[in-house]
Structures are given as structure tokens and as C-alpha cells.
Amino acid sequence: MMQRLGPYVLLEVVLPGGTLFALLLFLYRNPAVIRAYATRAREASAGALAGVRAFVAERAASTPSFTKGIERAVRAPG
């Protein structure tokens, strides 16, 4: 395990900002991690977007239209 982690630990200890370099090196050497993360992020964002769309559609259906509000306001005084 130390042989696999050695280059990352060395970068982190020796270089200023080494954590960022170690992370970038890890991601460069393990592209499957990036693909898996991108897939999960895409699915999560699609689910969140679907929830927002449903919420907006529900609110729009239950809210009176803008023109009906104007019609009521114009009719009320006269």
C-alpha cells in the first residue's frame, strides 16, 4: 500500500500546494475514478433538476395567472 501511496505523499510533503498536485496526479493516473464521479454527478443533477421542474410546475398550476389578477384589480374599484 505504501508503494501505491508513496508518490502522492511525497508530493504532498515536498511541494507547496502539494495536496492539489497529488490529487491531480491521482486523477490523471486513475481515469475510471473521474468517469464514475461524472456519472454519479450527472445522475444527481438530473434528479435535482427533475425535482425543481416538478416543483415549479406544481406552483405554476396552483397560482392564479397574472392577467386574471390584473382583471380582478381593474374590476374591483369600478
PDB file of N, CA, C and O in Angstrom:
ATOM      1  N   MET A   1       0.826  -1.189   0.000  1.00  0.00           N
ATOM      2  CA  MET A   1       0.000   0.000   0.000  1.00  0.00           C
ATOM      3  C   MET A   1       0.874   1.258   0.000  1.00  0.00           C
ATOM      4  O   MET A   1       0.542   2.254  -0.642  1.00  0.00           O
ATOM      5  N   MET A   2       1.977   1.199   0.717  1.00  0.00           N
ATOM      6  CA  MET A   2       2.872   2.360   0.760  1.00  0.00           C
ATOM      7  C   MET A   2       3.496   2.627  -0.609  1.00  0.00           C
ATOM      8  O   MET A   2       3.769   3.778  -0.949  1.00  0.00           O
ATOM      9  N   GLN A   3       3.724   1.576  -1.397  1.00  0.00           N
ATOM     10  CA  GLN A   3       4.280   1.788  -2.728  1.00  0.00           C
ATOM     11  C   GLN A   3       3.292   2.529  -3.620  1.00  0.00           C
ATOM     12  O   GLN A   3       3.689   3.343  -4.454  1.00  0.00           O
ATOM     13  N   ARG A   4       2.000   2.244  -3.441  1.00  0.00           N
ATOM     14  CA  ARG A   4       0.995   2.939  -4.256  1.00  0.00           C
ATOM     15  C   ARG A   4       0.806   4.374  -3.786  1.00  0.00           C
ATOM     16  O   ARG A   4       0.593   5.264  -4.610  1.00  0.00           O
ATOM     17  N   LEU A   5       0.879   4.616  -2.492  1.00  0.00           N
ATOM     18  CA  LEU A   5       0.650   5.959  -1.959  1.00  0.00           C
ATOM     19  C   LEU A   5       1.907   6.822  -1.917  1.00  0.00           C
ATOM     20  O   LEU A   5       1.816   8.034  -1.724  1.00  0.00           O
ATOM     21  N   GLY A   6       3.056   6.224  -2.092  1.00  0.00           N
ATOM     22  CA  GLY A   6       4.329   6.931  -1.974  1.00  0.00           C
ATOM     23  C   GLY A   6       4.441   8.210  -2.781  1.00  0.00           C
ATOM     24  O   GLY A   6       4.771   9.250  -2.211  1.00  0.00           O
ATOM     25  N   PRO A   7       4.180   8.185  -4.095  1.00  0.00           N
ATOM     26  CA  PRO A   7       4.333   9.405  -4.888  1.00  0.00           C
ATOM     27  C   PRO A   7       3.392  10.531  -4.431  1.00  0.00           C
ATOM     28  O   PRO A   7       3.754  11.706  -4.470  1.00  0.00           O
ATOM     29  N   TYR A   8       2.197  10.160  -4.002  1.00  0.00           N
ATOM     30  CA  TYR A   8       1.231  11.178  -3.577  1.00  0.00           C
ATOM     31  C   TYR A   8       1.654  11.816  -2.258  1.00  0.00           C
ATOM     32  O   TYR A   8       1.563  13.032  -2.087  1.00  0.00           O
ATOM     33  N   VAL A   9       2.115  10.989  -1.334  1.00  0.00           N
ATOM     34  CA  VAL A   9       2.571  11.501  -0.042  1.00  0.00           C
ATOM     35  C   VAL A   9       3.807  12.367  -0.240  1.00  0.00           C
ATOM     36  O   VAL A   9       3.933  13.417   0.390  1.00  0.00           O
ATOM     37  N   LEU A  10       4.711  11.944  -1.097  1.00  0.00           N
ATOM     38  CA  LEU A  10       5.918  12.718  -1.360  1.00  0.00           C
ATOM     39  C   LEU A  10       5.578  14.090  -1.944  1.00  0.00           C
ATOM     40  O   LEU A  10       6.130  15.102  -1.512  1.00  0.00           O
ATOM     41  N   LEU A  11       4.689  14.127  -2.904  1.00  0.00           N
ATOM     42  CA  LEU A  11       4.263  15.410  -3.476  1.00  0.00           C
ATOM     43  C   LEU A  11       3.638  16.304  -2.414  1.00  0.00           C
ATOM     44  O   LEU A  11       3.891  17.508  -2.375  1.00  0.00           O
ATOM     45  N   GLU A  12       2.831  15.713  -1.566  1.00  0.00           N
ATOM     46  CA  GLU A  12       2.124  16.492  -0.562  1.00  0.00           C
ATOM     47  C   GLU A  12       3.101  17.088   0.455  1.00  0.00           C
ATOM     48  O   GLU A  12       2.909  18.212   0.919  1.00  0.00           O
ATOM     49  N   VAL A  13       4.121  16.350   0.790  1.00  0.00           N
ATOM     50  CA  VAL A  13       5.062  16.810   1.809  1.00  0.00           C
ATOM     51  C   VAL A  13       6.066  17.804   1.232  1.00  0.00           C
ATOM     52  O   VAL A  13       6.381  18.803   1.879  1.00  0.00           O
ATOM     53  N   VAL A  14       6.564  17.553   0.045  1.00  0.00           N
ATOM     54  CA  VAL A  14       7.664  18.330  -0.501  1.00  0.00           C
ATOM     55  C   VAL A  14       7.217  19.640  -1.144  1.00  0.00           C
ATOM     56  O   VAL A  14       7.847  20.675  -0.928  1.00  0.00           O
ATOM     57  N   LEU A  15       6.152  19.613  -1.921  1.00  0.00           N
ATOM     58  CA  LEU A  15       5.755  20.798  -2.677  1.00  0.00           C
ATOM     59  C   LEU A  15       4.773  21.680  -1.923  1.00  0.00           C
ATOM     60  O   LEU A  15       3.898  21.183  -1.214  1.00  0.00           O
ATOM     61  N   PRO A  16       4.921  22.991  -2.078  1.00  0.00           N
ATOM     62  CA  PRO A  16       3.866  23.856  -1.562  1.00  0.00           C
ATOM     63  C   PRO A  16       2.621  23.669  -2.442  1.00  0.00           C
ATOM     64  O   PRO A  16       2.719  23.666  -3.669  1.00  0.00           O
ATOM     65  N   GLY A  17       1.492  23.518  -1.828  1.00  0.00           N
ATOM     66  CA  GLY A  17       0.295  23.209  -2.596  1.00  0.00           C
ATOM     67  C   GLY A  17       0.318  21.781  -3.089  1.00  0.00           C
ATOM     68  O   GLY A  17      -0.335  21.459  -4.081  1.00  0.00           O
ATOM     69  N   GLY A  18       1.049  20.930  -2.422  1.00  0.00           N
ATOM     70  CA  GLY A  18       1.235  19.556  -2.857  1.00  0.00           C
ATOM     71  C   GLY A  18      -0.036  18.737  -2.862  1.00  0.00           C
ATOM     72  O   GLY A  18      -0.159  17.783  -3.630  1.00  0.00           O
ATOM     73  N   THR A  19      -0.986  19.101  -2.013  1.00  0.00           N
ATOM     74  CA  THR A  19      -2.239  18.354  -1.978  1.00  0.00           C
ATOM     75  C   THR A  19      -2.947  18.436  -3.322  1.00  0.00           C
ATOM     76  O   THR A  19      -3.469  17.441  -3.825  1.00  0.00           O
ATOM     77  N   LEU A  20      -2.957  19.633  -3.895  1.00  0.00           N
ATOM     78  CA  LEU A  20      -3.587  19.811  -5.198  1.00  0.00           C
ATOM     79  C   LEU A  20      -2.852  19.013  -6.267  1.00  0.00           C
ATOM     80  O   LEU A  20      -3.485  18.358  -7.095  1.00  0.00           O
ATOM     81  N   PHE A  21      -1.538  19.063  -6.257  1.00  0.00           N
ATOM     82  CA  PHE A  21      -0.763  18.298  -7.238  1.00  0.00           C
ATOM     83  C   PHE A  21      -0.974  16.796  -7.060  1.00  0.00           C
ATOM     84  O   PHE A  21      -1.100  16.067  -8.043  1.00  0.00           O
ATOM     85  N   ALA A  22      -1.013  16.330  -5.805  1.00  0.00           N
ATOM     86  CA  ALA A  22      -1.225  14.907  -5.543  1.00  0.00           C
ATOM     87  C   ALA A  22      -2.603  14.478  -6.039  1.00  0.00           C
ATOM     88  O   ALA A  22      -2.748  13.404  -6.622  1.00  0.00           O
ATOM     89  N   LEU A  23      -3.605  15.306  -5.812  1.00  0.00           N
ATOM     90  CA  LEU A  23      -4.950  14.987  -6.289  1.00  0.00           C
ATOM     91  C   LEU A  23      -4.998  14.933  -7.811  1.00  0.00           C
ATOM     92  O   LEU A  23      -5.579  14.011  -8.383  1.00  0.00           O
ATOM     93  N   LEU A  24      -4.389  15.918  -8.468  1.00  0.00           N
ATOM     94  CA  LEU A  24      -4.370  15.924  -9.927  1.00  0.00           C
ATOM     95  C   LEU A  24      -3.619  14.722 -10.493  1.00  0.00           C
ATOM     96  O   LEU A  24      -4.043  14.139 -11.491  1.00  0.00           O
ATOM     97  N   LEU A  25      -2.511  14.351  -9.863  1.00  0.00           N
ATOM     98  CA  LEU A  25      -1.764  13.175 -10.307  1.00  0.00           C
ATOM     99  C   LEU A  25      -2.598  11.907 -10.134  1.00  0.00           C
ATOM    100  O   LEU A  25      -2.621  11.047 -11.013  1.00  0.00           O
ATOM    101  N   PHE A  26      -3.282  11.799  -8.995  1.00  0.00           N
ATOM    102  CA  PHE A  26      -4.133  10.640  -8.761  1.00  0.00           C
ATOM    103  C   PHE A  26      -5.218  10.538  -9.833  1.00  0.00           C
ATOM    104  O   PHE A  26      -5.448   9.461 -10.384  1.00  0.00           O
ATOM    105  N   LEU A  27      -5.877  11.647 -10.128  1.00  0.00           N
ATOM    106  CA  LEU A  27      -6.943  11.638 -11.123  1.00  0.00           C
ATOM    107  C   LEU A  27      -6.400  11.351 -12.521  1.00  0.00           C
ATOM    108  O   LEU A  27      -7.061  10.686 -13.319  1.00  0.00           O
ATOM    109  N   TYR A  28      -5.212  11.844 -12.818  1.00  0.00           N
ATOM    110  CA  TYR A  28      -4.597  11.583 -14.125  1.00  0.00           C
ATOM    111  C   TYR A  28      -4.273  10.100 -14.285  1.00  0.00           C
ATOM    112  O   TYR A  28      -4.425   9.533 -15.367  1.00  0.00           O
ATOM    113  N   ARG A  29      -3.827   9.485 -13.201  1.00  0.00           N
ATOM    114  CA  ARG A  29      -3.433   8.087 -13.267  1.00  0.00           C
ATOM    115  C   ARG A  29      -4.604   7.124 -13.099  1.00  0.00           C
ATOM    116  O   ARG A  29      -4.455   5.927 -13.341  1.00  0.00           O
ATOM    117  N   ASN A  30      -5.768   7.631 -12.686  1.00  0.00           N
ATOM    118  CA  ASN A  30      -6.949   6.789 -12.468  1.00  0.00           C
ATOM    119  C   ASN A  30      -8.169   7.402 -13.153  1.00  0.00           C
ATOM    120  O   ASN A  30      -9.046   7.930 -12.469  1.00  0.00           O
ATOM    121  N   PRO A  31      -8.250   7.348 -14.468  1.00  0.00           N
ATOM    122  CA  PRO A  31      -9.375   7.975 -15.178  1.00  0.00           C
ATOM    123  C   PRO A  31     -10.724   7.325 -14.886  1.00  0.00           C
ATOM    124  O   PRO A  31     -11.761   7.963 -15.071  1.00  0.00           O
ATOM    125  N   ALA A  32     -10.736   6.074 -14.437  1.00  0.00           N
ATOM    126  CA  ALA A  32     -12.007   5.416 -14.113  1.00  0.00           C
ATOM    127  C   ALA A  32     -12.689   6.124 -12.949  1.00  0.00           C
ATOM    128  O   ALA A  32     -13.918   6.161 -12.882  1.00  0.00           O
ATOM    129  N   VAL A  33     -11.911   6.683 -12.038  1.00  0.00           N
ATOM    130  CA  VAL A  33     -12.477   7.418 -10.908  1.00  0.00           C
ATOM    131  C   VAL A  33     -13.229   8.644 -11.418  1.00  0.00           C
ATOM    132  O   VAL A  33     -14.316   8.957 -10.933  1.00  0.00           O
ATOM    133  N   ILE A  34     -12.658   9.323 -12.379  1.00  0.00           N
ATOM    134  CA  ILE A  34     -13.292  10.523 -12.934  1.00  0.00           C
ATOM    135  C   ILE A  34     -14.595  10.141 -13.633  1.00  0.00           C
ATOM    136  O   ILE A  34     -15.612  10.814 -13.467  1.00  0.00           O
ATOM    137  N   ARG A  35     -14.563   9.058 -14.419  1.00  0.00           N
ATOM    138  CA  ARG A  35     -15.774   8.631 -15.117  1.00  0.00           C
ATOM    139  C   ARG A  35     -16.876   8.249 -14.140  1.00  0.00           C
ATOM    140  O   ARG A  35     -18.035   8.611 -14.342  1.00  0.00           O
ATOM    141  N   ALA A  36     -16.533   7.531 -13.095  1.00  0.00           N
ATOM    142  CA  ALA A  36     -17.536   7.122 -12.101  1.00  0.00           C
ATOM    143  C   ALA A  36     -18.112   8.349 -11.400  1.00  0.00           C
ATOM    144  O   ALA A  36     -19.323   8.433 -11.191  1.00  0.00           O
ATOM    145  N   TYR A  37     -17.253   9.298 -11.038  1.00  0.00           N
ATOM    146  CA  TYR A  37     -17.732  10.511 -10.372  1.00  0.00           C
ATOM    147  C   TYR A  37     -18.617  11.334 -11.311  1.00  0.00           C
ATOM    148  O   TYR A  37     -19.648  11.859 -10.890  1.00  0.00           O
ATOM    149  N   ALA A  38     -18.221  11.446 -12.565  1.00  0.00           N
ATOM    150  CA  ALA A  38     -19.009  12.212 -13.528  1.00  0.00           C
ATOM    151  C   ALA A  38     -20.379  11.571 -13.734  1.00  0.00           C
ATOM    152  O   ALA A  38     -21.376  12.281 -13.860  1.00  0.00           O
ATOM    153  N   THR A  39     -20.440  10.254 -13.769  1.00  0.00           N
ATOM    154  CA  THR A  39     -21.718   9.562 -13.924  1.00  0.00           C
ATOM    155  C   THR A  39     -22.625   9.834 -12.731  1.00  0.00           C
ATOM    156  O   THR A  39     -23.803  10.145 -12.900  1.00  0.00           O
ATOM    157  N   ARG A  40     -22.071   9.715 -11.519  1.00  0.00           N
ATOM    158  CA  ARG A  40     -22.876   9.975 -10.320  1.00  0.00           C
ATOM    159  C   ARG A  40     -23.327  11.426 -10.272  1.00  0.00           C
ATOM    160  O   ARG A  40     -24.468  11.707  -9.904  1.00  0.00           O
ATOM    161  N   ALA A  41     -22.453  12.347 -10.636  1.00  0.00           N
ATOM    162  CA  ALA A  41     -22.809  13.772 -10.618  1.00  0.00           C
ATOM    163  C   ALA A  41     -23.890  14.068 -11.648  1.00  0.00           C
ATOM    164  O   ALA A  41     -24.803  14.848 -11.374  1.00  0.00           O
ATOM    165  N   ARG A  42     -23.802  13.461 -12.826  1.00  0.00           N
ATOM    166  CA  ARG A  42     -24.806  13.662 -13.865  1.00  0.00           C
ATOM    167  C   ARG A  42     -26.167  13.145 -13.413  1.00  0.00           C
ATOM    168  O   ARG A  42     -27.183  13.811 -13.614  1.00  0.00           O
ATOM    169  N   GLU A  43     -26.193  11.960 -12.802  1.00  0.00           N
ATOM    170  CA  GLU A  43     -27.453  11.396 -12.316  1.00  0.00           C
ATOM    171  C   GLU A  43     -28.051  12.246 -11.194  1.00  0.00           C
ATOM    172  O   GLU A  43     -29.261  12.470 -11.155  1.00  0.00           O
ATOM    173  N   ALA A  44     -27.203  12.714 -10.290  1.00  0.00           N
ATOM    174  CA  ALA A  44     -27.693  13.532  -9.176  1.00  0.00           C
ATOM    175  C   ALA A  44     -28.245  14.857  -9.674  1.00  0.00           C
ATOM    176  O   ALA A  44     -29.295  15.308  -9.216  1.00  0.00           O
ATOM    177  N   SER A  45     -27.540  15.483 -10.615  1.00  0.00           N
ATOM    178  CA  SER A  45     -28.025  16.771 -11.123  1.00  0.00           C
ATOM    179  C   SER A  45     -29.304  16.592 -11.939  1.00  0.00           C
ATOM    180  O   SER A  45     -30.173  17.464 -11.915  1.00  0.00           O
ATOM    181  N   ALA A  46     -29.433  15.482 -12.657  1.00  0.00           N
ATOM    182  CA  ALA A  46     -30.666  15.225 -13.417  1.00  0.00           C
ATOM    183  C   ALA A  46     -31.835  15.029 -12.455  1.00  0.00           C
ATOM    184  O   ALA A  46     -32.935  15.521 -12.709  1.00  0.00           O
ATOM    185  N   GLY A  47     -31.609  14.321 -11.368  1.00  0.00           N
ATOM    186  CA  GLY A  47     -32.659  14.124 -10.371  1.00  0.00           C
ATOM    187  C   GLY A  47     -33.056  15.427  -9.703  1.00  0.00           C
ATOM    188  O   GLY A  47     -34.241  15.682  -9.487  1.00  0.00           O
ATOM    189  N   ALA A  48     -32.073  16.252  -9.375  1.00  0.00           N
ATOM    190  CA  ALA A  48     -32.369  17.541  -8.751  1.00  0.00           C
ATOM    191  C   ALA A  48     -33.127  18.443  -9.714  1.00  0.00           C
ATOM    192  O   ALA A  48     -34.067  19.130  -9.312  1.00  0.00           O
ATOM    193  N   LEU A  49     -32.730  18.447 -10.969  1.00  0.00           N
ATOM    194  CA  LEU A  49     -33.409  19.269 -11.971  1.00  0.00           C
ATOM    195  C   LEU A  49     -34.851  18.809 -12.171  1.00  0.00           C
ATOM    196  O   LEU A  49     -35.751  19.635 -12.321  1.00  0.00           O
ATOM    197  N   ALA A  50     -35.072  17.509 -12.172  1.00  0.00           N
ATOM    198  CA  ALA A  50     -36.442  16.988 -12.307  1.00  0.00           C
ATOM    199  C   ALA A  50     -37.293  17.416 -11.115  1.00  0.00           C
ATOM    200  O   ALA A  50     -38.467  17.751 -11.279  1.00  0.00           O
ATOM    201  N   GLY A  51     -36.716  17.408  -9.930  1.00  0.00           N
ATOM    202  CA  GLY A  51     -37.440  17.855  -8.747  1.00  0.00           C
ATOM    203  C   GLY A  51     -37.799  19.326  -8.811  1.00  0.00           C
ATOM    204  O   GLY A  51     -38.907  19.715  -8.442  1.00  0.00           O
ATOM    205  N   VAL A  52     -36.868  20.147  -9.278  1.00  0.00           N
ATOM    206  CA  VAL A  52     -37.127  21.582  -9.413  1.00  0.00           C
ATOM    207  C   VAL A  52     -38.210  21.828 -10.458  1.00  0.00           C
ATOM    208  O   VAL A  52     -39.107  22.645 -10.249  1.00  0.00           O
ATOM    209  N   ARG A  53     -38.125  21.124 -11.578  1.00  0.00           N
ATOM    210  CA  ARG A  53     -39.145  21.285 -12.623  1.00  0.00           C
ATOM    211  C   ARG A  53     -40.530  20.910 -12.101  1.00  0.00           C
ATOM    212  O   ARG A  53     -41.506  21.612 -12.369  1.00  0.00           O
ATOM    213  N   ALA A  54     -40.618  19.809 -11.360  1.00  0.00           N
ATOM    214  CA  ALA A  54     -41.906  19.384 -10.808  1.00  0.00           C
ATOM    215  C   ALA A  54     -42.434  20.418  -9.825  1.00  0.00           C
ATOM    216  O   ALA A  54     -43.628  20.718  -9.823  1.00  0.00           O
ATOM    217  N   PHE A  55     -41.560  20.962  -8.994  1.00  0.00           N
ATOM    218  CA  PHE A  55     -41.968  21.975  -8.024  1.00  0.00           C
ATOM    219  C   PHE A  55     -42.487  23.226  -8.723  1.00  0.00           C
ATOM    220  O   PHE A  55     -43.528  23.764  -8.346  1.00  0.00           O
ATOM    221  N   VAL A  56     -41.767  23.685  -9.735  1.00  0.00           N
ATOM    222  CA  VAL A  56     -42.180  24.884 -10.468  1.00  0.00           C
ATOM    223  C   VAL A  56     -43.506  24.640 -11.186  1.00  0.00           C
ATOM    224  O   VAL A  56     -44.374  25.513 -11.192  1.00  0.00           O
ATOM    225  N   ALA A  57     -43.669  23.476 -11.783  1.00  0.00           N
ATOM    226  CA  ALA A  57     -44.922  23.166 -12.478  1.00  0.00           C
ATOM    227  C   ALA A  57     -46.088  23.121 -11.495  1.00  0.00           C
ATOM    228  O   ALA A  57     -47.181  23.600 -11.797  1.00  0.00           O
ATOM    229  N   GLU A  58     -45.853  22.546 -10.325  1.00  0.00           N
ATOM    230  CA  GLU A  58     -46.899  22.477  -9.306  1.00  0.00           C
ATOM    231  C   GLU A  58     -47.285  23.872  -8.818  1.00  0.00           C
ATOM    232  O   GLU A  58     -48.468  24.180  -8.672  1.00  0.00           O
ATOM    233  N   ARG A  59     -46.287  24.706  -8.567  1.00  0.00           N
ATOM    234  CA  ARG A  59     -46.560  26.069  -8.116  1.00  0.00           C
ATOM    235  C   ARG A  59     -47.264  26.877  -9.206  1.00  0.00           C
ATOM    236  O   ARG A  59     -48.172  27.655  -8.914  1.00  0.00           O
ATOM    237  N   ALA A  60     -46.855  26.697 -10.440  1.00  0.00           N
ATOM    238  CA  ALA A  60     -47.475  27.442 -11.536  1.00  0.00           C
ATOM    239  C   ALA A  60     -48.936  27.026 -11.713  1.00  0.00           C
ATOM    240  O   ALA A  60     -49.777  27.858 -12.053  1.00  0.00           O
ATOM    241  N   ALA A  61     -49.241  25.763 -11.488  1.00  0.00           N
ATOM    242  CA  ALA A  61     -50.618  25.286 -11.641  1.00  0.00           C
ATOM    243  C   ALA A  61     -51.518  25.808 -10.521  1.00  0.00           C
ATOM    244  O   ALA A  61     -52.710  26.035 -10.732  1.00  0.00           O
ATOM    245  N   SER A  62     -50.946  25.998  -9.328  1.00  0.00           N
ATOM    246  CA  SER A  62     -51.768  26.424  -8.200  1.00  0.00           C
ATOM    247  C   SER A  62     -51.827  27.941  -8.037  1.00  0.00           C
ATOM    248  O   SER A  62     -52.595  28.433  -7.210  1.00  0.00           O
ATOM    249  N   THR A  63     -51.053  28.679  -8.787  1.00  0.00           N
ATOM    250  CA  THR A  63     -51.031  30.133  -8.694  1.00  0.00           C
ATOM    251  C   THR A  63     -51.941  30.725  -9.763  1.00  0.00           C
ATOM    252  O   THR A  63     -51.892  30.298 -10.917  1.00  0.00           O
ATOM    253  N   PRO A  64     -52.772  31.702  -9.400  1.00  0.00           N
ATOM    254  CA  PRO A  64     -53.605  32.323 -10.428  1.00  0.00           C
ATOM    255  C   PRO A  64     -52.739  33.048 -11.452  1.00  0.00           C
ATOM    256  O   PRO A  64     -51.647  33.522 -11.137  1.00  0.00           O
ATOM    257  N   SER A  65     -53.231  33.124 -12.659  1.00  0.00           N
ATOM    258  CA  SER A  65     -52.429  33.748 -13.705  1.00  0.00           C
ATOM    259  C   SER A  65     -52.316  35.251 -13.477  1.00  0.00           C
ATOM    260  O   SER A  65     -53.146  35.847 -12.790  1.00  0.00           O
ATOM    261  N   PHE A  66     -51.322  35.836 -14.038  1.00  0.00           N
ATOM    262  CA  PHE A  66     -51.049  37.264 -13.873  1.00  0.00           C
ATOM    263  C   PHE A  66     -52.159  38.111 -14.482  1.00  0.00           C
ATOM    264  O   PHE A  66     -52.552  39.125 -13.905  1.00  0.00           O
ATOM    265  N   THR A  67     -52.663  37.707 -15.629  1.00  0.00           N
ATOM    266  CA  THR A  67     -53.700  38.508 -16.290  1.00  0.00           C
ATOM    267  C   THR A  67     -55.006  38.476 -15.512  1.00  0.00           C
ATOM    268  O   THR A  67     -55.722  39.477 -15.479  1.00  0.00           O
ATOM    269  N   LYS A  68     -55.335  37.342 -14.879  1.00  0.00           N
ATOM    270  CA  LYS A  68     -56.555  37.286 -14.074  1.00  0.00           C
ATOM    271  C   LYS A  68     -56.430  38.198 -12.866  1.00  0.00           C
ATOM    272  O   LYS A  68     -57.415  38.806 -12.448  1.00  0.00           O
ATOM    273  N   GLY A  69     -55.258  38.302 -12.308  1.00  0.00           N
ATOM    274  CA  GLY A  69     -55.033  39.211 -11.192  1.00  0.00           C
ATOM    275  C   GLY A  69     -55.247  40.652 -11.600  1.00  0.00           C
ATOM    276  O   GLY A  69     -55.818  41.436 -10.843  1.00  0.00           O
ATOM    277  N   ILE A  70     -54.793  41.007 -12.790  1.00  0.00           N
ATOM    278  CA  ILE A  70     -54.987  42.380 -13.309  1.00  0.00           C
ATOM    279  C   ILE A  70     -56.466  42.630 -13.568  1.00  0.00           C
ATOM    280  O   ILE A  70     -56.984  43.701 -13.253  1.00  0.00           O
ATOM    281  N   GLU A  71     -57.144  41.639 -14.141  1.00  0.00           N
ATOM    282  CA  GLU A  71     -58.577  41.783 -14.401  1.00  0.00           C
ATOM    283  C   GLU A  71     -59.354  42.019 -13.103  1.00  0.00           C
ATOM    284  O   GLU A  71     -60.247  42.865 -13.056  1.00  0.00           O
ATOM    285  N   ARG A  72     -59.015  41.275 -12.062  1.00  0.00           N
ATOM    286  CA  ARG A  72     -59.690  41.448 -10.778  1.00  0.00           C
ATOM    287  C   ARG A  72     -59.405  42.828 -10.197  1.00  0.00           C
ATOM    288  O   ARG A  72     -60.296  43.468  -9.639  1.00  0.00           O
ATOM    289  N   ALA A  73     -58.176  43.277 -10.327  1.00  0.00           N
ATOM    290  CA  ALA A  73     -57.793  44.580  -9.776  1.00  0.00           C
ATOM    291  C   ALA A  73     -58.518  45.698 -10.519  1.00  0.00           C
ATOM    292  O   ALA A  73     -58.911  46.688  -9.902  1.00  0.00           O
ATOM    293  N   VAL A  74     -58.699  45.561 -11.805  1.00  0.00           N
ATOM    294  CA  VAL A  74     -59.376  46.591 -12.584  1.00  0.00           C
ATOM    295  C   VAL A  74     -60.873  46.577 -12.267  1.00  0.00           C
ATOM    296  O   VAL A  74     -61.495  47.635 -12.167  1.00  0.00           O
ATOM    297  N   ARG A  75     -61.441  45.404 -12.111  1.00  0.00           N
ATOM    298  CA  ARG A  75     -62.872  45.280 -11.807  1.00  0.00           C
ATOM    299  C   ARG A  75     -63.225  45.723 -10.395  1.00  0.00           C
ATOM    300  O   ARG A  75     -64.329  46.216 -10.164  1.00  0.00           O
ATOM    301  N   ALA A  76     -62.318  45.558  -9.459  1.00  0.00           N
ATOM    302  CA  ALA A  76     -62.630  45.826  -8.057  1.00  0.00           C
ATOM    303  C   ALA A  76     -63.071  47.272  -7.796  1.00  0.00           C
ATOM    304  O   ALA A  76     -64.103  47.475  -7.155  1.00  0.00           O
ATOM    305  N   PRO A  77     -62.334  48.279  -8.265  1.00  0.00           N
ATOM    306  CA  PRO A  77     -62.760  49.650  -7.959  1.00  0.00           C
ATOM    307  C   PRO A  77     -64.038  50.059  -8.697  1.00  0.00           C
ATOM    308  O   PRO A  77     -64.832  50.833  -8.163  1.00  0.00           O
ATOM    309  N   GLY A  78     -64.238  49.571  -9.864  1.00  0.00           N
ATOM    310  CA  GLY A  78     -65.336  50.079 -10.681  1.00  0.00           C
ATOM    311  C   GLY A  78     -66.430  49.144 -10.759  1.00  0.00           C
ATOM    312  O   GLY A  78     -67.436  49.424 -11.411  1.00  0.00           O
TER     313      GLY A  78
END
